[in-house]
């Protein structure tokens, strides 16, 4: 909860994982987490743990595009 507070997020943010948070505050949380972890590979490890499902419906769009150009146009 200290990280959440320091990033300017409510301490109960984790109680509703489907809720919306400020993008800037979320980025601040990531920055603080990376700095305090002391792990230079924090971002890489976070990305690997999330997998491609983080893209949600956009992943369907990308998987069904015939070319990279078509995917970029749809995005």
PDB file of N, CA, C and O in Angstrom, chain B, residues numbered from 101:
ATOM      1  N   UNK B 101       0.809  -1.198   0.000  1.00  0.00           N
ATOM      2  CA  UNK B 101       0.000   0.000   0.000  1.00  0.00           C
ATOM      3  C   UNK B 101       0.856   1.268   0.000  1.00  0.00           C
ATOM      4  O   UNK B 101       0.399   2.333  -0.417  1.00  0.00           O
ATOM      5  N   UNK B 102       2.090   1.148   0.467  1.00  0.00           N
ATOM      6  CA  UNK B 102       2.984   2.308   0.460  1.00  0.00           C
ATOM      7  C   UNK B 102       3.255   2.773  -0.961  1.00  0.00           C
ATOM      8  O   UNK B 102       3.238   3.972  -1.239  1.00  0.00           O
ATOM      9  N   UNK B 103       3.505   1.832  -1.861  1.00  0.00           N
ATOM     10  CA  UNK B 103       3.743   2.189  -3.260  1.00  0.00           C
ATOM     11  C   UNK B 103       2.518   2.868  -3.867  1.00  0.00           C
ATOM     12  O   UNK B 103       2.639   3.871  -4.570  1.00  0.00           O
ATOM     13  N   UNK B 104       1.352   2.319  -3.593  1.00  0.00           N
ATOM     14  CA  UNK B 104       0.125   2.922  -4.121  1.00  0.00           C
ATOM     15  C   UNK B 104      -0.020   4.352  -3.619  1.00  0.00           C
ATOM     16  O   UNK B 104      -0.302   5.263  -4.397  1.00  0.00           O
ATOM     17  N   UNK B 105       0.168   4.544  -2.340  1.00  0.00           N
ATOM     18  CA  UNK B 105       0.041   5.878  -1.749  1.00  0.00           C
ATOM     19  C   UNK B 105       1.060   6.835  -2.358  1.00  0.00           C
ATOM     20  O   UNK B 105       0.727   7.966  -2.713  1.00  0.00           O
ATOM     21  N   UNK B 106       2.308   6.373  -2.475  1.00  0.00           N
ATOM     22  CA  UNK B 106       3.359   7.226  -3.021  1.00  0.00           C
ATOM     23  C   UNK B 106       3.122   7.580  -4.494  1.00  0.00           C
ATOM     24  O   UNK B 106       3.584   8.614  -4.975  1.00  0.00           O
ATOM     25  N   UNK B 107       2.405   6.717  -5.192  1.00  0.00           N
ATOM     26  CA  UNK B 107       2.070   6.984  -6.599  1.00  0.00           C
ATOM     27  C   UNK B 107       0.806   7.822  -6.724  1.00  0.00           C
ATOM     28  O   UNK B 107       0.405   8.186  -7.829  1.00  0.00           O
ATOM     29  N   UNK B 108       0.179   8.128  -5.593  1.00  0.00           N
ATOM     30  CA  UNK B 108      -1.024   8.943  -5.622  1.00  0.00           C
ATOM     31  C   UNK B 108      -2.295   8.168  -5.892  1.00  0.00           C
ATOM     32  O   UNK B 108      -3.313   8.747  -6.271  1.00  0.00           O
ATOM     33  N   UNK B 109      -2.241   6.855  -5.699  1.00  0.00           N
ATOM     34  CA  UNK B 109      -3.415   6.009  -5.905  1.00  0.00           C
ATOM     35  C   UNK B 109      -4.046   5.661  -4.560  1.00  0.00           C
ATOM     36  O   UNK B 109      -3.343   5.598  -3.551  1.00  0.00           O
ATOM     37  N   UNK B 110      -5.356   5.435  -4.527  1.00  0.00           N
ATOM     38  CA  UNK B 110      -6.005   5.028  -3.285  1.00  0.00           C
ATOM     39  C   UNK B 110      -5.436   3.688  -2.802  1.00  0.00           C
ATOM     40  O   UNK B 110      -5.097   2.822  -3.608  1.00  0.00           O
ATOM     41  N   UNK B 111      -5.339   3.533  -1.500  1.00  0.00           N
ATOM     42  CA  UNK B 111      -4.767   2.303  -0.946  1.00  0.00           C
ATOM     43  C   UNK B 111      -5.628   1.078  -1.234  1.00  0.00           C
ATOM     44  O   UNK B 111      -5.140  -0.049  -1.147  1.00  0.00           O
ATOM     45  N   UNK B 112      -6.895   1.278  -1.575  1.00  0.00           N
ATOM     46  CA  UNK B 112      -7.772   0.140  -1.882  1.00  0.00           C
ATOM     47  C   UNK B 112      -7.824  -0.163  -3.388  1.00  0.00           C
ATOM     48  O   UNK B 112      -8.720  -0.875  -3.841  1.00  0.00           O
ATOM     49  N   UNK B 113      -6.897   0.357  -4.142  1.00  0.00           N
ATOM     50  CA  UNK B 113      -6.883   0.156  -5.603  1.00  0.00           C
ATOM     51  C   UNK B 113      -6.888  -1.323  -5.973  1.00  0.00           C
ATOM     52  O   UNK B 113      -7.535  -1.714  -6.944  1.00  0.00           O
ATOM     53  N   UNK B 114      -6.179  -2.143  -5.214  1.00  0.00           N
ATOM     54  CA  UNK B 114      -6.086  -3.567  -5.547  1.00  0.00           C
ATOM     55  C   UNK B 114      -7.352  -4.349  -5.218  1.00  0.00           C
ATOM     56  O   UNK B 114      -7.477  -5.513  -5.596  1.00  0.00           O
ATOM     57  N   UNK B 115      -8.294  -3.716  -4.513  1.00  0.00           N
ATOM     58  CA  UNK B 115      -9.553  -4.381  -4.194  1.00  0.00           C
ATOM     59  C   UNK B 115     -10.455  -4.512  -5.419  1.00  0.00           C
ATOM     60  O   UNK B 115     -11.344  -5.363  -5.445  1.00  0.00           O
ATOM     61  N   UNK B 116     -10.234  -3.682  -6.423  1.00  0.00           N
ATOM     62  CA  UNK B 116     -11.036  -3.714  -7.640  1.00  0.00           C
ATOM     63  C   UNK B 116     -10.094  -3.682  -8.839  1.00  0.00           C
ATOM     64  O   UNK B 116      -9.809  -2.617  -9.386  1.00  0.00           O
ATOM     65  N   UNK B 117      -9.621  -4.842  -9.235  1.00  0.00           N
ATOM     66  CA  UNK B 117      -8.640  -4.917 -10.321  1.00  0.00           C
ATOM     67  C   UNK B 117      -9.221  -4.577 -11.686  1.00  0.00           C
ATOM     68  O   UNK B 117      -8.467  -4.366 -12.636  1.00  0.00           O
ATOM     69  N   UNK B 118     -10.539  -4.519 -11.804  1.00  0.00           N
ATOM     70  CA  UNK B 118     -11.174  -4.141 -13.078  1.00  0.00           C
ATOM     71  C   UNK B 118     -11.470  -2.651 -13.121  1.00  0.00           C
ATOM     72  O   UNK B 118     -11.952  -2.146 -14.135  1.00  0.00           O
ATOM     73  N   UNK B 119     -11.189  -1.943 -12.041  1.00  0.00           N
ATOM     74  CA  UNK B 119     -11.470  -0.519 -11.976  1.00  0.00           C
ATOM     75  C   UNK B 119     -10.494   0.291 -12.824  1.00  0.00           C
ATOM     76  O   UNK B 119      -9.478  -0.227 -13.288  1.00  0.00           O
ATOM     77  N   UNK B 120     -10.812   1.542 -13.016  1.00  0.00           N
ATOM     78  CA  UNK B 120      -9.974   2.439 -13.807  1.00  0.00           C
ATOM     79  C   UNK B 120      -9.089   3.268 -12.887  1.00  0.00           C
ATOM     80  O   UNK B 120      -9.512   3.693 -11.812  1.00  0.00           O
ATOM     81  N   UNK B 121      -7.868   3.487 -13.321  1.00  0.00           N
ATOM     82  CA  UNK B 121      -6.953   4.371 -12.603  1.00  0.00           C
ATOM     83  C   UNK B 121      -6.345   5.341 -13.612  1.00  0.00           C
ATOM     84  O   UNK B 121      -6.315   5.079 -14.814  1.00  0.00           O
ATOM     85  N   UNK B 122      -5.872   6.442 -13.102  1.00  0.00           N
ATOM     86  CA  UNK B 122      -5.215   7.431 -13.946  1.00  0.00           C
ATOM     87  C   UNK B 122      -3.981   6.803 -14.596  1.00  0.00           C
ATOM     88  O   UNK B 122      -3.185   6.137 -13.934  1.00  0.00           O
ATOM     89  N   UNK B 123      -3.839   7.024 -15.891  1.00  0.00           N
ATOM     90  CA  UNK B 123      -2.685   6.482 -16.613  1.00  0.00           C
ATOM     91  C   UNK B 123      -1.380   7.045 -16.053  1.00  0.00           C
ATOM     92  O   UNK B 123      -0.397   6.320 -15.910  1.00  0.00           O
ATOM     93  N   UNK B 124      -1.376   8.327 -15.742  1.00  0.00           N
ATOM     94  CA  UNK B 124      -0.166   8.953 -15.193  1.00  0.00           C
ATOM     95  C   UNK B 124       0.195   8.360 -13.843  1.00  0.00           C
ATOM     96  O   UNK B 124       1.370   8.146 -13.545  1.00  0.00           O
ATOM     97  N   UNK B 125      -0.819   8.095 -13.027  1.00  0.00           N
ATOM     98  CA  UNK B 125      -0.548   7.506 -11.711  1.00  0.00           C
ATOM     99  C   UNK B 125      -0.066   6.065 -11.856  1.00  0.00           C
ATOM    100  O   UNK B 125       0.795   5.611 -11.103  1.00  0.00           O
ATOM    101  N   UNK B 126      -0.628   5.352 -12.832  1.00  0.00           N
ATOM    102  CA  UNK B 126      -0.179   3.979 -13.096  1.00  0.00           C
ATOM    103  C   UNK B 126       1.289   3.974 -13.529  1.00  0.00           C
ATOM    104  O   UNK B 126       2.070   3.139 -13.073  1.00  0.00           O
ATOM    105  N   UNK B 127       1.659   4.901 -14.405  1.00  0.00           N
ATOM    106  CA  UNK B 127       3.056   4.999 -14.833  1.00  0.00           C
ATOM    107  C   UNK B 127       3.966   5.351 -13.655  1.00  0.00           C
ATOM    108  O   UNK B 127       5.085   4.848 -13.552  1.00  0.00           O
ATOM    109  N   UNK B 128       3.478   6.211 -12.778  1.00  0.00           N
ATOM    110  CA  UNK B 128       4.243   6.557 -11.587  1.00  0.00           C
ATOM    111  C   UNK B 128       4.427   5.329 -10.699  1.00  0.00           C
ATOM    112  O   UNK B 128       5.501   5.129 -10.131  1.00  0.00           O
ATOM    113  N   UNK B 129       3.394   4.515 -10.578  1.00  0.00           N
ATOM    114  CA  UNK B 129       3.488   3.281  -9.799  1.00  0.00           C
ATOM    115  C   UNK B 129       4.534   2.339 -10.393  1.00  0.00           C
ATOM    116  O   UNK B 129       5.330   1.749  -9.661  1.00  0.00           O
ATOM    117  N   UNK B 130       4.533   2.201 -11.715  1.00  0.00           N
ATOM    118  CA  UNK B 130       5.531   1.349 -12.368  1.00  0.00           C
ATOM    119  C   UNK B 130       6.942   1.892 -12.155  1.00  0.00           C
ATOM    120  O   UNK B 130       7.870   1.131 -11.880  1.00  0.00           O
ATOM    121  N   UNK B 131       7.100   3.199 -12.282  1.00  0.00           N
ATOM    122  CA  UNK B 131       8.412   3.819 -12.097  1.00  0.00           C
ATOM    123  C   UNK B 131       8.910   3.619 -10.672  1.00  0.00           C
ATOM    124  O   UNK B 131      10.070   3.260 -10.467  1.00  0.00           O
ATOM    125  N   UNK B 132       8.053   3.844  -9.692  1.00  0.00           N
ATOM    126  CA  UNK B 132       8.436   3.647  -8.296  1.00  0.00           C
ATOM    127  C   UNK B 132       8.757   2.180  -8.009  1.00  0.00           C
ATOM    128  O   UNK B 132       9.718   1.871  -7.305  1.00  0.00           O
ATOM    129  N   UNK B 133       7.951   1.292  -8.555  1.00  0.00           N
ATOM    130  CA  UNK B 133       8.167  -0.141  -8.345  1.00  0.00           C
ATOM    131  C   UNK B 133       9.510  -0.575  -8.905  1.00  0.00           C
ATOM    132  O   UNK B 133      10.248  -1.324  -8.264  1.00  0.00           O
ATOM    133  N   UNK B 134       9.820  -0.107 -10.093  1.00  0.00           N
ATOM    134  CA  UNK B 134      11.096  -0.452 -10.714  1.00  0.00           C
ATOM    135  C   UNK B 134      12.263   0.093  -9.900  1.00  0.00           C
ATOM    136  O   UNK B 134      13.244  -0.611  -9.665  1.00  0.00           O
ATOM    137  N   UNK B 135      12.156   1.333  -9.475  1.00  0.00           N
ATOM    138  CA  UNK B 135      13.240   1.958  -8.715  1.00  0.00           C
ATOM    139  C   UNK B 135      13.451   1.262  -7.377  1.00  0.00           C
ATOM    140  O   UNK B 135      14.589   1.006  -6.983  1.00  0.00           O
ATOM    141  N   UNK B 136      12.377   0.959  -6.687  1.00  0.00           N
ATOM    142  CA  UNK B 136      12.497   0.366  -5.356  1.00  0.00           C
ATOM    143  C   UNK B 136      12.852  -1.113  -5.381  1.00  0.00           C
ATOM    144  O   UNK B 136      13.358  -1.657  -4.401  1.00  0.00           O
ATOM    145  N   UNK B 137      12.582  -1.755  -6.509  1.00  0.00           N
ATOM    146  CA  UNK B 137      12.932  -3.180  -6.600  1.00  0.00           C
ATOM    147  C   UNK B 137      14.438  -3.365  -6.691  1.00  0.00           C
ATOM    148  O   UNK B 137      14.975  -4.384  -6.257  1.00  0.00           O
ATOM    149  N   UNK B 138      15.121  -2.368  -7.263  1.00  0.00           N
ATOM    150  CA  UNK B 138      16.562  -2.488  -7.450  1.00  0.00           C
ATOM    151  C   UNK B 138      16.933  -3.480  -8.538  1.00  0.00           C
ATOM    152  O   UNK B 138      18.107  -3.810  -8.706  1.00  0.00           O
ATOM    153  N   UNK B 139      15.946  -3.954  -9.275  1.00  0.00           N
ATOM    154  CA  UNK B 139      16.177  -4.954 -10.323  1.00  0.00           C
ATOM    155  C   UNK B 139      16.227  -4.252 -11.675  1.00  0.00           C
ATOM    156  O   UNK B 139      15.214  -3.715 -12.123  1.00  0.00           O
ATOM    157  N   UNK B 140      17.386  -4.245 -12.336  1.00  0.00           N
ATOM    158  CA  UNK B 140      17.475  -3.574 -13.637  1.00  0.00           C
ATOM    159  C   UNK B 140      16.609  -4.239 -14.711  1.00  0.00           C
ATOM    160  O   UNK B 140      16.365  -3.648 -15.762  1.00  0.00           O
ATOM    161  N   UNK B 141      16.149  -5.448 -14.455  1.00  0.00           N
ATOM    162  CA  UNK B 141      15.315  -6.166 -15.422  1.00  0.00           C
ATOM    163  C   UNK B 141      13.840  -6.153 -15.031  1.00  0.00           C
ATOM    164  O   UNK B 141      13.056  -6.962 -15.527  1.00  0.00           O
ATOM    165  N   UNK B 142      13.465  -5.235 -14.142  1.00  0.00           N
ATOM    166  CA  UNK B 142      12.084  -5.170 -13.652  1.00  0.00           C
ATOM    167  C   UNK B 142      11.073  -5.126 -14.804  1.00  0.00           C
ATOM    168  O   UNK B 142      10.133  -5.921 -14.830  1.00  0.00           O
ATOM    169  N   UNK B 143      11.255  -4.221 -15.735  1.00  0.00           N
ATOM    170  CA  UNK B 143      10.315  -4.067 -16.848  1.00  0.00           C
ATOM    171  C   UNK B 143      10.221  -5.312 -17.711  1.00  0.00           C
ATOM    172  O   UNK B 143       9.130  -5.710 -18.119  1.00  0.00           O
ATOM    173  N   UNK B 144      11.349  -5.919 -17.987  1.00  0.00           N
ATOM    174  CA  UNK B 144      11.371  -7.147 -18.789  1.00  0.00           C
ATOM    175  C   UNK B 144      10.620  -8.263 -18.079  1.00  0.00           C
ATOM    176  O   UNK B 144       9.812  -8.961 -18.692  1.00  0.00           O
ATOM    177  N   UNK B 145      10.884  -8.432 -16.793  1.00  0.00           N
ATOM    178  CA  UNK B 145      10.220  -9.487 -16.025  1.00  0.00           C
ATOM    179  C   UNK B 145       8.720  -9.236 -15.926  1.00  0.00           C
ATOM    180  O   UNK B 145       7.929 -10.177 -16.000  1.00  0.00           O
ATOM    181  N   UNK B 146       8.327  -7.991 -15.761  1.00  0.00           N
ATOM    182  CA  UNK B 146       6.904  -7.665 -15.710  1.00  0.00           C
ATOM    183  C   UNK B 146       6.240  -8.013 -17.034  1.00  0.00           C
ATOM    184  O   UNK B 146       5.168  -8.618 -17.056  1.00  0.00           O
ATOM    185  N   UNK B 147       6.868  -7.635 -18.127  1.00  0.00           N
ATOM    186  CA  UNK B 147       6.314  -7.940 -19.446  1.00  0.00           C
ATOM    187  C   UNK B 147       6.192  -9.428 -19.698  1.00  0.00           C
ATOM    188  O   UNK B 147       5.196  -9.884 -20.261  1.00  0.00           O
ATOM    189  N   UNK B 148       7.190 -10.188 -19.289  1.00  0.00           N
ATOM    190  CA  UNK B 148       7.149 -11.639 -19.484  1.00  0.00           C
ATOM    191  C   UNK B 148       6.070 -12.291 -18.638  1.00  0.00           C
ATOM    192  O   UNK B 148       5.466 -13.279 -19.057  1.00  0.00           O
ATOM    193  N   UNK B 149       5.822 -11.755 -17.458  1.00  0.00           N
ATOM    194  CA  UNK B 149       4.813 -12.360 -16.590  1.00  0.00           C
ATOM    195  C   UNK B 149       3.392 -12.069 -17.069  1.00  0.00           C
ATOM    196  O   UNK B 149       2.471 -12.820 -16.749  1.00  0.00           O
ATOM    197  N   UNK B 150       3.203 -10.994 -17.828  1.00  0.00           N
ATOM    198  CA  UNK B 150       1.866 -10.636 -18.291  1.00  0.00           C
ATOM    199  C   UNK B 150       1.445 -11.415 -19.528  1.00  0.00           C
ATOM    200  O   UNK B 150       0.267 -11.740 -19.675  1.00  0.00           O
ATOM    201  N   UNK B 151       2.364 -11.714 -20.401  1.00  0.00           N
ATOM    202  CA  UNK B 151       2.028 -12.430 -21.615  1.00  0.00           C
ATOM    203  C   UNK B 151       1.248 -11.564 -22.597  1.00  0.00           C
ATOM    204  O   UNK B 151       1.070 -10.367 -22.372  1.00  0.00           O
ATOM    205  N   UNK B 152       0.793 -12.162 -23.666  1.00  0.00           N
ATOM    206  CA  UNK B 152       0.102 -11.418 -24.720  1.00  0.00           C
ATOM    207  C   UNK B 152      -1.355 -11.144 -24.394  1.00  0.00           C
ATOM    208  O   UNK B 152      -1.993 -10.329 -25.060  1.00  0.00           O
ATOM    209  N   UNK B 153      -1.893 -11.812 -23.379  1.00  0.00           N
ATOM    210  CA  UNK B 153      -3.304 -11.603 -23.043  1.00  0.00           C
ATOM    211  C   UNK B 153      -3.566 -10.174 -22.574  1.00  0.00           C
ATOM    212  O   UNK B 153      -4.716  -9.736 -22.534  1.00  0.00           O
ATOM    213  N   UNK B 154      -2.520  -9.453 -22.224  1.00  0.00           N
ATOM    214  CA  UNK B 154      -2.653  -8.073 -21.781  1.00  0.00           C
ATOM    215  C   UNK B 154      -3.259  -7.200 -22.891  1.00  0.00           C
ATOM    216  O   UNK B 154      -3.833  -6.147 -22.611  1.00  0.00           O
ATOM    217  N   UNK B 155      -3.131  -7.637 -24.138  1.00  0.00           N
ATOM    218  CA  UNK B 155      -3.640  -6.864 -25.269  1.00  0.00           C
ATOM    219  C   UNK B 155      -5.147  -7.000 -25.458  1.00  0.00           C
ATOM    220  O   UNK B 155      -5.745  -6.211 -26.190  1.00  0.00           O
ATOM    221  N   UNK B 156      -5.767  -7.973 -24.819  1.00  0.00           N
ATOM    222  CA  UNK B 156      -7.222  -8.138 -24.891  1.00  0.00           C
ATOM    223  C   UNK B 156      -7.709  -8.271 -26.319  1.00  0.00           C
ATOM    224  O   UNK B 156      -7.114  -9.006 -27.107  1.00  0.00           O
ATOM    225  N   UNK B 157      -8.798  -7.563 -26.674  1.00  0.00           N
ATOM    226  CA  UNK B 157      -9.392  -7.682 -28.011  1.00  0.00           C
ATOM    227  C   UNK B 157      -8.451  -7.260 -29.137  1.00  0.00           C
ATOM    228  O   UNK B 157      -8.610  -7.703 -30.274  1.00  0.00           O
ATOM    229  N   UNK B 158      -7.486  -6.421 -28.833  1.00  0.00           N
ATOM    230  CA  UNK B 158      -6.541  -5.996 -29.871  1.00  0.00           C
ATOM    231  C   UNK B 158      -5.746  -7.197 -30.379  1.00  0.00           C
ATOM    232  O   UNK B 158      -5.378  -7.244 -31.552  1.00  0.00           O
ATOM    233  N   UNK B 159      -5.482  -8.162 -29.507  1.00  0.00           N
ATOM    234  CA  UNK B 159      -4.739  -9.357 -29.918  1.00  0.00           C
ATOM    235  C   UNK B 159      -5.495 -10.107 -31.012  1.00  0.00           C
ATOM    236  O   UNK B 159      -4.881 -10.594 -31.962  1.00  0.00           O
ATOM    237  N   UNK B 160      -6.809 -10.204 -30.891  1.00  0.00           N
ATOM    238  CA  UNK B 160      -7.619 -10.861 -31.922  1.00  0.00           C
ATOM    239  C   UNK B 160      -7.443 -10.163 -33.262  1.00  0.00           C
ATOM    240  O   UNK B 160      -7.279 -10.807 -34.298  1.00  0.00           O
ATOM    241  N   UNK B 161      -7.478  -8.848 -33.223  1.00  0.00           N
ATOM    242  CA  UNK B 161      -7.299  -8.051 -34.438  1.00  0.00           C
ATOM    243  C   UNK B 161      -5.943  -8.325 -35.070  1.00  0.00           C
ATOM    244  O   UNK B 161      -5.846  -8.543 -36.278  1.00  0.00           O
ATOM    245  N   UNK B 162      -4.901  -8.313 -34.253  1.00  0.00           N
ATOM    246  CA  UNK B 162      -3.546  -8.525 -34.775  1.00  0.00           C
ATOM    247  C   UNK B 162      -3.361  -9.940 -35.311  1.00  0.00           C
ATOM    248  O   UNK B 162      -2.710 -10.140 -36.336  1.00  0.00           O
ATOM    249  N   UNK B 163      -3.932 -10.915 -34.620  1.00  0.00           N
ATOM    250  CA  UNK B 163      -3.793 -12.306 -35.060  1.00  0.00           C
ATOM    251  C   UNK B 163      -4.515 -12.585 -36.363  1.00  0.00           C
ATOM    252  O   UNK B 163      -4.145 -13.507 -37.090  1.00  0.00           O
ATOM    253  N   UNK B 164      -5.537 -11.806 -36.670  1.00  0.00           N
ATOM    254  CA  UNK B 164      -6.337 -12.066 -37.867  1.00  0.00           C
ATOM    255  C   UNK B 164      -6.009 -11.156 -39.041  1.00  0.00           C
ATOM    256  O   UNK B 164      -6.646 -11.245 -40.091  1.00  0.00           O
ATOM    257  N   UNK B 165      -5.043 -10.300 -38.878  1.00  0.00           N
ATOM    258  CA  UNK B 165      -4.607  -9.461 -39.997  1.00  0.00           C
ATOM    259  C   UNK B 165      -3.769 -10.305 -40.949  1.00  0.00           C
ATOM    260  O   UNK B 165      -3.004 -11.168 -40.520  1.00  0.00           O
ATOM    261  N   UNK B 166      -3.917 -10.051 -42.224  1.00  0.00           N
ATOM    262  CA  UNK B 166      -3.152 -10.821 -43.217  1.00  0.00           C
ATOM    263  C   UNK B 166      -1.712 -10.349 -43.327  1.00  0.00           C
ATOM    264  O   UNK B 166      -0.821 -11.131 -43.657  1.00  0.00           O
ATOM    265  N   UNK B 167      -1.486  -9.069 -43.052  1.00  0.00           N
ATOM    266  CA  UNK B 167      -0.134  -8.514 -43.136  1.00  0.00           C
ATOM    267  C   UNK B 167       0.091  -7.567 -41.956  1.00  0.00           C
ATOM    268  O   UNK B 167      -0.855  -7.162 -41.280  1.00  0.00           O
ATOM    269  N   UNK B 168       1.329  -7.229 -41.727  1.00  0.00           N
ATOM    270  CA  UNK B 168       1.653  -6.261 -40.687  1.00  0.00           C
ATOM    271  C   UNK B 168       1.018  -4.916 -41.037  1.00  0.00           C
ATOM    272  O   UNK B 168       0.486  -4.226 -40.168  1.00  0.00           O
ATOM    273  N   UNK B 169       1.079  -4.558 -42.296  1.00  0.00           N
ATOM    274  CA  UNK B 169       0.473  -3.309 -42.740  1.00  0.00           C
ATOM    275  C   UNK B 169      -1.016  -3.256 -42.446  1.00  0.00           C
ATOM    276  O   UNK B 169      -1.533  -2.229 -42.006  1.00  0.00           O
ATOM    277  N   UNK B 170      -1.696  -4.347 -42.685  1.00  0.00           N
ATOM    278  CA  UNK B 170      -3.144  -4.406 -42.408  1.00  0.00           C
ATOM    279  C   UNK B 170      -3.404  -4.266 -40.911  1.00  0.00           C
ATOM    280  O   UNK B 170      -4.339  -3.575 -40.508  1.00  0.00           O
ATOM    281  N   UNK B 171      -2.602  -4.901 -40.102  1.00  0.00           N
ATOM    282  CA  UNK B 171      -2.747  -4.784 -38.649  1.00  0.00           C
ATOM    283  C   UNK B 171      -2.552  -3.335 -38.194  1.00  0.00           C
ATOM    284  O   UNK B 171      -3.307  -2.823 -37.369  1.00  0.00           O
ATOM    285  N   UNK B 172      -1.534  -2.693 -38.744  1.00  0.00           N
ATOM    286  CA  UNK B 172      -1.285  -1.303 -38.368  1.00  0.00           C
ATOM    287  C   UNK B 172      -2.410  -0.394 -38.837  1.00  0.00           C
ATOM    288  O   UNK B 172      -2.781   0.547 -38.134  1.00  0.00           O
ATOM    289  N   UNK B 173      -2.950  -0.660 -40.002  1.00  0.00           N
ATOM    290  CA  UNK B 173      -4.061   0.150 -40.499  1.00  0.00           C
ATOM    291  C   UNK B 173      -5.281  -0.017 -39.606  1.00  0.00           C
ATOM    292  O   UNK B 173      -5.963   0.962 -39.305  1.00  0.00           O
ATOM    293  N   UNK B 174      -5.563  -1.232 -39.182  1.00  0.00           N
ATOM    294  CA  UNK B 174      -6.706  -1.481 -38.306  1.00  0.00           C
ATOM    295  C   UNK B 174      -6.531  -0.822 -36.935  1.00  0.00           C
ATOM    296  O   UNK B 174      -7.492  -0.336 -36.339  1.00  0.00           O
ATOM    297  N   UNK B 175      -5.296  -0.816 -36.452  1.00  0.00           N
ATOM    298  CA  UNK B 175      -5.051  -0.172 -35.149  1.00  0.00           C
ATOM    299  C   UNK B 175      -5.288   1.303 -35.252  1.00  0.00           C
ATOM    300  O   UNK B 175      -5.136   2.024 -34.266  1.00  0.00           O
TER     301      UNK B 175
END
